[in-house]
């Protein structure tokens, strides 16, 4: 007669956005393959991904880290390549260690049930996020008003971010300078414009290069490289996209209101 201890339990960790995997075992395999082969295209083949799938995976991971997990490098006989940064190597190691821990927790659940298991940990393992833009950010300054609170954050040394939350949210999240939070922005809240156009918002304006444009009716999707290994996804009407005439490789500006930034903490 078998017991729970006789069975190997394999726990998997995954963070998803709009049904798309941001960080999971397969995405970590892509990073490991980049570290081994020094090329996105070769890493995609080794990990069983399309080139686009591998590229989307590592870009999404970059957005979740304070500094990039991978960077592109110029030169070489093939015209360039990619490499995993020390931050990316730390992520790979931390991911495997966390999955091992979750496997031990799963084994404990199989043996003893849920008693004594941290509910938040279980909630976090199954977390699904409906926002395409998910960034890890550091709180720099908190300015409280009578109703709203202006929270200044930074995605990196050169990428500031602003959010407006209520006083109740400030108290519940315990936001203060130096603390870290996830900043989430749904892609329809991000507006794309020409860089010479007047800014739609005084804050949260990011200038970068369009690396992907996907058209359909009635919307178009843009992916904007904003530097520091970060990217922004914007979804606007197809009519507006045609009016702007922006294509892949063009410089553009992305804007969104501080009120459209959602903050979350672990």
N, C-alpha and C positions, 0 to 999 in steps of 0.2 A: 504494500500500500504506500503510495507516494505521499509526501508531505510538502508544504510550501517550500521548505528548504531544499527539496530535491529538484526543484524547477529553477532554471536560470531565468531571471527577470531582467529584461533589458529596457531601461527607462530612457526616453529620448527627450531632449530639450529643444523647443522651437519657439521663435517669436515671429508672428505673422502680421502682415498689413494688407488689407483689401484682398485677403485670400492668398497673398504672395508671401513666400518664405523670406524673412530677412536674415535670421541667423538660425541655423540648424545643422545637423550632422552633415548633410550633403554640401551645404555652403562652406562649412569648415574644410571639407575635402577639397573644395576648389582652392581655398587659401593654401592648403598644404601642397596642392599640385603646382600652384604658382611658385611657391618657395622652392619646389624641386626642379621645375622646368624653366623658370624665369620668363614665362610667356603666357598670356591669357589664352591664346588659341590652343597651345599645347596642353595647358591646364584643363581647358574645357573638354578636350578629347579624353584626357586621362581620367577625368571625373565623370564622364558621361553626360556632359552638358553641351548645349549649343553655345556658340560664341556669345550671342546676345544674353543667354541665360547666365553664363558665367560672369559677364560684364555687369549685368544688373545685380547679381548676388554680391560681388565685391563692392560695388558702389553703395548698396544699401548698408552693408557692414560699415563702410567708411563713415556714413552719416551717424551711426550710433556711437562712434568712438571720439574721444577728444582730439586725437590725431589719426591720420590715415593708417589703415591696416595694410594697404598696398599702394604703391606709386608706380607710375610709368617712367621709363628711362629711355633716353634717346641714344642713338648710335648703335654700333654693332653691325655685324654682317647682315642681319635680317632687318636692319633699319630701326631697331628698338626692342623693348621688352617690358617686363614688369617684375617687381620684386616685392616681397612681403617685408614690411618694416618691423622693428622691434616691438611696436605696439601690436601688430598683427600676430607675431609669434607668441606674445603674452596671451592674446585672445585665444589662440589655438590651444595653448596649455591650460588656460583657465576653463575653457569649454569642456575639455576632456575630463578635467578634475571634477567639474560640477556634474557632468553626466554620471561619473562614477559614484558621486555622492547620492544623486537621485536614484540610481540603481539600488544602492544600499537602503534608501528610504522605502523604495517600492517593495523590496524584500521584507522589510520590517512590517509594512502594511499587510502584505500577504500572510505574515505569520501572526501578528498581533492586532490587526485592524487599524483604525485611524486614531486610536487613543494616543495622545502625546505628540501627534504630528502637527506641525505649524500650518495653520489654514492658509496663511498668506503665501507660503512657499508653494502649496498646491495650486492656489489661484494663479500665481505668477507663471507656473509651468504651462498652463493652458491659456495664457493671455493672448487675445486677438485684438489687433488695433486697426481701426478703419481709416486711419490717416496714412497717406503715402509718404509724408515727410515726417520722419521721426529722428530727433537729434538728442544726444546727451549734451547738456549745457550746465554751466556753473553760474550760480547766482552771484551777481556783482554788487547790486544795490537794490534796496527796497524802499519805496517812497509811498507811505500810506496817506490816503485822503479820507474824506468823510464817508465815501461810499466805495470807491475803487482804490486799488493798489497798483502802482506802476512798478513792475519788476524788471530790472535790467539784468540781462544774462549775457554770456558769451559762449559761442560755439567753438571758437579758437581765438588766438590773440588778435586776429584781424577781422573777426566776424561777430559783431555785437547783435543781440536779439532783445526785443522788448515784448513784454506780455502785460496785459491788464487783467487782474483778477479781483474778486471781491475781498473784503476784509475777513469774511468768514472763511474763504478759501485759504487766505494767508495764514490764519490761525490753525486751520486743519492740517495744512501741508507743512507748517512750521518752516516757512521759507526764510532764509537769512543769508547774508553774504558768506560765501564759501561752501554752501550746501549745493548738492547736485540734483538735477531734475531731468526728466524727459520732457522735451518740448515737441508738441505735435501740431501740425498744420495740415488740414485737409487740402488736397490739390485744387479743388474748385475755388478755394479762398485766395489762391496765389494768382496774381495778374501778371502777364508778360507784356512788356512794352519796349519800344526802341530806347536806346540809352540816352538819346538827346531829347526825349519827351519829358515834360514836367512830371515830377514824382507824384504818384497817387497818394502816397503816405509819407509823412516826414521821417518816419522810422521804418525799420525792416525793409530796406531797399538793398537788393543784392545785384551786383553787376557780374556777368559772366558770359560764357560761351555756350551756345545751344549745341548739345551733343546728340540730341535725338528729337525728331518731330514725327508724330503719328497722327494721321488725319482720318476722320470718319465723320459721318453725320449723326448728330448735330455738333460734335465737339472735336477738338484737337488737343493732343497732349504734347507738352514740351518738357525735355529734361535739360536743365541748365547747370553747367559746372561753375560753381561759385568760388572755387579755390579752396585750398587747405584740405583737399580730399573730400569736400562736401558737394552735394548736388541737391537741387530743388526740382520737384515735379509740379507743373502747373497744367490745369485743364481749363481751357477757355472755349468759347463758341468757335465753330469752324469759320463762320463768317468773319469774326474778329481776327482770327489767325490769317485769313486771306487778305484782310485789310492791312494788317501789319506787314505782311510779306516776308516775315523772318524765316530763315532756313537754317539747316544744320551748318554749323561753322560760324554763323553770325554772332556778333556781340548783342546782348540784350540785357534788360533790367527786369528783375522780379520784385514785386511789391506785395505785402499783405499787412493788414491792420493788426496792431497789438491785441485787440479784442478777439482776434481769431486764432490766437495761440493758446493751446491747452497745455497746462503743466501737470505732470504726474511725478510722484516719488515712490520709491520702494519702501 
